[in-house]
């Protein structure tokens, strides 16, 4: 792809990442594969982009009072530990297995979020140890399939730990920042990063992340949940197309 196209794509990816509290890999990996990149290169490009969008999105959420650092840090540190193994996993796992894992991620997230009630966060479980364990699990799995983990974080925090959805989204963005940094280092050491593509995509995502994050902050919880469900359905369709019709 031309670098101008990557920059424009980055704007769209950044908006989605900021709005849904994800790394953007759920969009980047299928699109880059559709444009002819192999899945492992697509994962590397995706992870590099995440550093740009997640760092900026976390800053915006912190300013808006949606992100509590004393909790987010433990979730993020868990992601940092888990994601450090991603380079090894990507190097040895077959491409079909990685795509299948990505598909399973969306199906799980769709089901869990659909059946989760809209909590106000008053009975949220704020155990830092539990948040760290969630971070490790999601980090080792998510970065290995080229996503930031936000698609897991929001359903887990809402469905199991009873977080309010907007705060769960902000925690997801913060988690992605930590996991993406660890994943970038690990993937770089294993030769899976295309630096120019990742940089142009990441620069574009800064613009999109600003508007996406602001939109989330101004959207009511019920509407936000509906957008999440629609997003998961569309991504499942796109992955199935790549797996069975290419």
C-alpha positions in Angstrom: 0.0 0.0 0.0 1.1 3.6 -0.6 2.1 5.5 2.5 -0.7 8.2 1.9 -3.2 5.4 1.8 -1.8 4.0 5.1 -2.1 7.4 6.7 -5.7 7.8 5.7 -6.5 4.2 6.8 -4.8 5.1 10.1 -7.3 7.9 10.7 -10.2 5.5 10.4 -8.4 2.9 12.5 -7.6 5.4 15.2 -11.2 6.6 15.3 -12.4 3.0 15.8 -9.7 2.3 18.3 -10.5 5.4 20.4 -14.3 4.8 20.2 -14.2 1.1 21.2 -11.2 1.2 23.5 -9.3 -1.3 21.4 -5.9 -1.4 19.8 -7.2 -1.2 16.2 -5.7 -4.6 15.3 -9.2 -6.0 14.9 -9.5 -3.8 11.9 -5.8 -3.5 10.7 -5.0 -7.2 10.5 -8.0 -8.3 8.3 -7.5 -5.2 6.1 -3.7 -5.7 5.7 -4.3 -9.4 4.9 -6.9 -8.4 2.3 -4.3 -6.0 0.7 -1.9 -8.9 0.3 0.3 -8.8 3.4 0.8 -12.2 5.1 -0.9 -12.4 8.5 2.4 -12.3 10.5 3.5 -9.0 8.8 0.0 -7.6 9.3 0.2 -8.4 13.0 3.5 -6.5 13.3 2.1 -3.4 11.4 -0.9 -3.6 13.7 1.0 -3.7 16.9 3.2 -0.7 15.9 0.1 1.4 15.1 -1.4 0.5 18.5 1.4 2.3 20.4 0.4 5.6 18.7 -3.4 5.4 19.1 -3.5 3.8 22.6 -1.0 6.2 24.2 -2.9 9.3 22.9 -6.3 7.8 23.7 -5.2 7.0 27.3 -4.1 10.6 27.8 -7.5 11.9 26.6 -9.4 9.4 28.9 -7.2 10.4 31.8 -8.0 14.1 31.3 -11.7 13.3 31.1 -11.5 11.4 34.4 -12.5 8.0 33.0 -9.1 6.4 33.6 -7.9 5.6 37.1 -4.2 5.0 37.0 -3.9 3.1 40.3 -6.1 0.3 38.8 -5.0 0.6 35.1 -1.3 0.3 35.9 -1.8 -3.3 37.3 -3.9 -4.3 34.3 -1.3 -2.8 32.0 1.7 -4.4 33.8 -0.1 -7.8 33.4 -0.4 -7.1 29.7 3.2 -6.1 29.5 4.3 -9.4 31.0 1.9 -11.5 28.8 2.6 -9.7 25.6 6.4 -10.2 25.9 5.9 -13.8 24.7 4.1 -12.7 21.5 7.1 -12.8 19.2 7.8 -16.4 20.1 4.2 -17.4 19.5 3.9 -15.6 16.2 7.2 -17.1 15.0 6.1 -20.7 15.6 2.3 -20.6 15.2 0.7 -21.4 11.7 -1.1 -18.6 10.0 -4.4 -20.5 10.0 -4.2 -21.0 13.8 -3.6 -17.3 14.3 -6.6 -16.4 12.1 -8.8 -19.0 13.9 -7.8 -17.5 17.3 -8.8 -14.1 16.0 -12.2 -15.4 14.9 -12.7 -17.1 18.3 -11.9 -13.8 20.0 -14.7 -11.9 18.3 -17.3 -14.7 18.9 -16.4 -14.8 22.6 -16.6 -11.0 23.0 -19.9 -10.8 21.1 -21.6 -13.4 23.3 -20.2 -12.2 26.6 -21.1 -8.5 26.0 -24.6 -9.3 24.7 -25.5 -11.1 27.9 -23.9 -8.7 30.3 -26.2 -6.2 32.0 -25.4 -2.4 31.9 -23.7 -1.9 35.2 -23.2 1.5 36.9 -19.9 0.3 38.3 -21.0 0.6 42.0 -20.2 -3.1 42.7 -17.1 -3.3 40.6 -14.3 -5.7 41.7 -11.2 -3.6 41.9 -8.7 -6.3 43.1 -5.4 -5.2 41.6 -4.1 -8.8 41.7 -7.1 -10.0 39.7 -6.6 -7.1 37.3 -3.0 -8.1 36.9 -3.9 -11.8 36.1 -6.5 -10.6 33.5 -3.8 -8.5 32.0 -1.3 -11.4 31.7 -3.9 -13.7 30.1 -5.2 -11.2 27.6 -1.7 -9.9 26.8 -0.1 -13.3 25.9 -3.1 -14.1 23.7 -4.2 -10.9 22.1 -0.9 -9.5 20.9 0.0 -12.8 19.4 -3.0 -12.5 17.0 -2.3 -8.8 16.3 -5.0 -7.2 18.4 -4.5 -4.9 21.4 -6.7 -6.9 23.8 -9.4 -4.2 24.1 -11.9 -6.6 22.6 -11.3 -8.9 25.6 -10.8 -6.3 28.3 -14.2 -4.5 27.9 -16.3 -7.7 28.0 -14.3 -9.2 30.9 -14.4 -6.0 33.0 -18.1 -5.5 32.3 -19.3 -9.1 32.3 -17.2 -10.6 35.1 -15.9 -7.6 37.2 -19.0 -5.4 36.8 -17.3 -2.3 35.6 -19.3 0.5 34.0 -18.8 0.3 30.2 -17.2 3.7 29.5 -14.6 3.1 32.3 -14.0 -0.4 30.9 -13.3 1.1 27.5 -10.8 3.5 29.0 -9.1 0.7 30.8 -9.0 -1.2 27.6 -7.1 1.6 25.8 -4.6 1.9 28.7 -4.0 -1.9 28.7 -3.4 -1.8 24.9 -0.7 0.8 25.4 1.3 -1.5 27.7 0.7 -4.6 25.7 1.6 -3.0 22.4 4.9 -1.7 23.7 5.9 -5.2 24.9 4.5 -6.8 21.8 6.4 -4.3 19.6 9.7 -5.2 21.3 9.1 -8.9 21.1 8.0 -8.9 17.5 10.9 -6.6 16.5 13.4 -9.1 17.9 11.7 -11.8 15.9 11.7 -9.8 12.6 7.9 -9.3 12.2 7.7 -5.4 12.1 7.4 -3.3 9.0 8.5 0.0 10.4 7.5 2.4 7.6 4.0 1.0 7.2 3.5 1.0 11.0 4.7 4.6 11.4 2.4 6.0 8.7 -0.5 4.0 9.9 0.3 5.2 13.5 0.6 8.8 12.6 -2.8 8.8 11.0 -4.3 7.0 13.9 -3.4 9.9 16.2 -6.0 12.1 14.4 -8.7 9.4 14.5 -8.0 8.5 18.1 -8.8 12.1 19.2 -12.2 12.1 17.6 -13.0 8.5 18.5 -12.2 9.0 22.2 -14.3 12.2 22.3 -17.2 10.4 20.7 -17.2 7.6 23.3 -17.1 10.2 26.1 -20.3 11.8 24.7 -22.2 8.5 23.9 -24.7 7.0 26.3 -24.1 3.5 27.6 -26.9 1.7 25.8 -26.0 3.1 22.4 -22.3 2.4 23.0 -23.1 -1.3 23.7 -25.1 -1.6 20.5 -22.2 -0.2 18.6 -19.9 -2.8 20.2 -22.2 -5.6 19.2 -22.4 -4.4 15.6 -18.7 -4.0 15.4 -18.0 -7.6 16.5 -20.5 -9.0 14.0 -18.8 -7.1 11.1 -15.4 -8.3 12.1 -16.5 -11.9 12.4 -17.9 -11.6 8.8 -14.6 -10.1 7.5 -12.4 -12.8 9.2 -14.7 -15.6 7.8 -14.3 -14.1 4.3 -10.5 -14.0 4.6 -10.4 -17.6 5.9 -12.8 -19.3 3.5 -13.2 -17.2 0.4 -9.7 -16.1 -0.5 
